[in-house]
Structures are given as structure tokens and as C-alpha cells.
Amino acid sequence: MSNLPCEKKPSFRYPIGFWNYPSVQVTPVSQVESWKRAGITCNQTPFFSYGSHDPADMVAMLDEMHRAGMRAFVCVSDLDFHRFLQDPEAFRPVFARAYADFGRHPATYGFFIGDEPLNGQEFSACVRAYQIMREIAPELTPLLNRATQEFYYPGSTFKPLVAIAALEEGLTTPTEKIQDTVTAR
């Protein structure tokens, strides 16, 4: 039995991030340092909208994330596939603009394209947005939140990822037993 060491630096091999709901306008770039201290390696950026925000604010956020060694899923609310239900092809020029503004930044890992397609029309628009993004920017990764689409037991999907990461990082072996001493209250 052993305790896994906590001092090992996180790697991008297993990206760790969180949903970032405030807008880029109200999130100071100084927040990136606290994300780094928390072990975040790949994060959704704060929300950006062409009608409300200055692209320079998003570039400043990406610059700071790059300096901190992080990657980012850029969240441009104008790209949410729900906005293109009637005309999925209308996603193309909006994505082309976002890609020109943020897609070639070294911190950019991909773009957030939406949450929870709940019916056939939403699913079709979502798939088309995904395809367009892959056509224009094949080097980037689309982010679509599908975790809320199915029923999963709490922690059930995360435990195998932790085990695989520990094995691949050499922190444990397949035969080592780790005793869990935590009790629920």
C-alpha cells in the first residue's frame, strides 16, 4: 500500500479544466495564476461575444494562459450551435471570424460549440457546427458538453481515468493495493 505523491506537476497528458461562466470582460487575466496553482492545464475561457466584448480582452486572456503553460477551449457565445438551428451553414462565417481572431493563438486548443443537443434538429445543427469547425481548423478540437446527455453514477466515469493516469505516470502498478481510509460522513 502507498500514498500517491501530490508534488508531481500536472501534465497536459491528462488535461484538467473547468467550465468558466463569467464573461471575459469581468474576469481579470490575473485569475490565470490561481488556475495554474490549482493544477488547471486546459480550460474553457471566459465567455466572449462579438456584440459585447473587445477581442483584445480575449487575446490578453489567451496570452496569459499561454505564459502559464495552459491550453484553452475558446468560448465565443456567438458560436453556440443553438443559434444556427434554422440555418446550420450560417455557423461557417461566424466560426471563420473567431478562428481568424483566436484560432491560431498558441494557447488555443479548440472552441466550445455548445451544450446538450436535446432533439434531432439540435443534434443536426450540432453535428454540422462540429463538421464546419473541423473543415476550417482541423488542427483544433471542438468542445461539446455531452456529459449531461446520459446518466452516470457520481465518480464512476472519473475513477478509471485516475487509475490509468497513475499507471501511465508510474505512480502505481497494476498489482499495488491502495487502501482508501476516507469515510463518508
N, C-alpha and C positions, 0 to 999 in steps of 0.2 A: 504494500500500500504506500501511496505517496501523496503529497500535496503538489499540485501543479504550480510551477513558478509564475508569479504575476509580473515579474520585472521584464519579461521579454517584450520587445517592441512589437506592436501590431504591424502586419504586412498587408500589402494590397491583395495578397493571395486570397484572403477572406475579407472582402470589403465590409466595413461596419459603418452604418449610417443611420439616419433618422429622417422622418418627414419634417419639413421645415415650413410651417404655415404662415408666418408673418411675411410682409412684403419686403422687397429689397430696400425700399425707401426707409423703413423703420428699423432695419437690422443693421447695426454698425459692423463694419468689417472687423472690428476688434473682437467680435464674437468668435471668429475663426480660431483664435488662440485657445479659447475654452473648449471648443470642439476637439481640437488637437489633443489637449490634455485629457479629454475623456476617451481618447482612442479612436475617434472617428477617422475613417480613411477615405470614404466615398459617400458623399452626402447630397441630398436634394438641396438645391439652392433655395433661398427665399423666393417667393413668388415675384414675378416681373410681368408687367403689362405694357404694351406699346402705348396705350392711351393714357397711362397714368405715371409712368416712370421713365427716367433718363437711362438709356443704355449704358452710359458711363458708370452708373451705380452698379450694374451687374458686372461690368468688366472689372471694376475695382474689387468686387467680391471674389470673382474668379482669380484675379491676380493674387489676392491674399491667400486663397485656398491653395493655389499653386506653390506659393512661397512656403506654406505649411506642409507641403508634400501630399496634399489631398487631391482627389478627383471629384468631379461634380456631375450630377444629373441636373441640367439647367431646366428650371421650371418657368416656362413662359405661358401664362394662363391663356393667351391667345391661341395656343396650340392644342388645348384640350379637345379631344375628338368629339365631345358632345356638341361643340359649336358647329360641327360640319355634318350633322345628321341629314340635312336636306341635300347637301352637295359635298360629298367627301373629297372631291377633287379640289375644292377651294382651300383645302389644307396645304396644297403644294406651294403657292406663293407666300403664304404666311411662314411655313417652315423654311423656305429658301431665304427669307429675310432673317429669321432667327439664326439660321446656320451661318449666314454671312456675318452677322454681328457677334456670335458667340461660339459657333461650332468648331472653329479652328483654334480656339484658345487651348493652351496645353493642359489646363485643368479640366476641360470638358470631356466627360466620359460618354455622355449621351443627353437625351432630352426626355423629360416627362411628357407622356402623351395622354394621360388620363387615368381615371379610376372607374372600375366597376361597370363594364358593359352589361346591362341587365336584360336586354332583349335582342332580337335578331337585327333590328335596324341599328342599334347602338354597336352591336358586335361587328357588323359590316363596316360601319364608319371607323371603328377602332382598327380593324384589320387593314383598311385602306390607308389610314394615317401611318400605321406601322410600315406598310409597304413603301409608301412615299418617302418616309424618313430613310429607310434602307436604300432606296434608289439614289437619293441625293447625297446621303452621307453614310456609305456602307461601313466606314471605319468606326462609327459611333453606335451606341447601344440604346435602343428605345426603352424607356421605363414605363411599364404599365402595371398598376397595382391589381394583381389578381388574387392576392392572399385573402381578400374578403369574399371571394366567389364561392368558396367551399367551406365545409365545417371541418375544423381541425381541433383536436384536444389541445389545451394550453401546453405549450412547450414541446409537444410531440414532434413537430417538424423541425425544431431547433436542436434537439438532443443529438441526432445523428451528425449534424454539421459540426458541432463542438467536438464530438468524438473523432471525426475524420480530420479536423484541423489539428487536434492534439497528436494524432498518429503521424500525420504528414510533417508536422513541425518537430517530431522526435521528442515530444514531451511525455509520451507514454508508449506502451507496447500493447499488442493485441491480447497478451496474457496477463498483464498487470491488473490487479484489482484495486479499485479506488473506493474507499469507504466514504459514504455520504453521512456526515454527522449532523446535518441540519434537520431540525424537526419543525413541523408546521405548528403554528400557534392558533 
